[in-house]
Amino acid sequence: MSAEGPFPPAAPRGRPGRLLVPARTKTGTALLHDEGSGHAYDIRLKLTKEVLTIQKQDVICVSGSSHSANAPSSPSSPVADEPKYEKRWLDTVSLPLSMARVSRCRAAAQKVRSSAFEVQALDGASSGSLWFYTAQECTAWLRAVSANISDLTLQKMKMANKCCSPCDQVLHVGWVSERLGGASSSQTFRSKFLALKGSSFYVFTSPPVSTLDWVRAEKTYNLCEVLFKVHKFWLPDDCWAQTSLCLGLQDPTCGEHRPFCFSVLVGHGRSHVFSVELGSELAAWELSFQRATFLDVQRMGSKTYMCSWQGDTLCFTVDFALGFTCFDSKTKNVLWRFKFSQLKGSSDDGKARVKLLFQNLDTKQIEMKELEFQDLTAVLHCIHSFLAAKVASVDPVFIDSQSIARKYMYSS
């Protein structure tokens, strides 16, 4: 869930500024699937703002009492306190929703289930496979549970941010599924917890609950050096009945039957592939990455990288106010400088070398500047981050209009 921030502004005309809020409390019936026996039985679900309770039906004594062997009743007279029994819904499992996660996939299988999901609390307690009679009913419950989890997460974020400096605020956190590297025909995903905090993007195996946990992240990246990419939406014919979301064929880089996927491209050409359960979650991650990157660029103002060309060691600076500057690392003499608006194109060899094409304001001719970097991918992502932040500062509505996920989030 995201903490509030100054970017971006209200959504453009023609779309609501926010999603319709699911009910925060809810009661209904479902089927609980027993993985051991393979059988399913009726249960009742009770959702509150903080807990999901699973109830099973049982027969209980509601009045009277059983006969006592020590005080038998008279056989010639009726028993006054004959016990009465009724079927009642009794609480069997109560799952705290704070930092809980939901999944449409079973742990042992990768296929998304259109009419079932599972809730797992932070302590590992699980609801088991909850099956619903229709895909629409399943989605309604999934959205309601997810909304309550997000509300509780936001409360924790606000409390944590009271102890953080303004430049190190937590902007967004949440559970995702990550595709494991090396998977072949059978894609394998594992649960991960992601966080956008200050100038960094974190990947955890479990949510950070203390200050020390933040330095124990599985992976940490500089925000301005990563690139967020939404995959194509894909939904099977019987999944959610959301045909309006079918924008194309399944993205080959995403796991089988995972409709809401995104990639985070990092340095040296590496990447992470993640999936979430709802289109609204995908849109929230897209928006949060944009906001976090925008704020990071504004805080930094500029970033300098060491580079080389024809044996000379140079410095290349991307500056939010000035644009691009290249200078000698020893003498500090400026070799060239161009504004962001003068960048007309670029190409690279996919390894270390990049060609930047700038338009000379006086001659209107294109000038090519060629440089080599140790981590070219990180530099290109940084250039993209500064350019996007510059565009957002001039025309914030343009960035919002380019969002693929938010354009369709209201259908999920």
Disulfide bonds with the S-S distance in Angstrom:
Cys254-Cys261 1.85
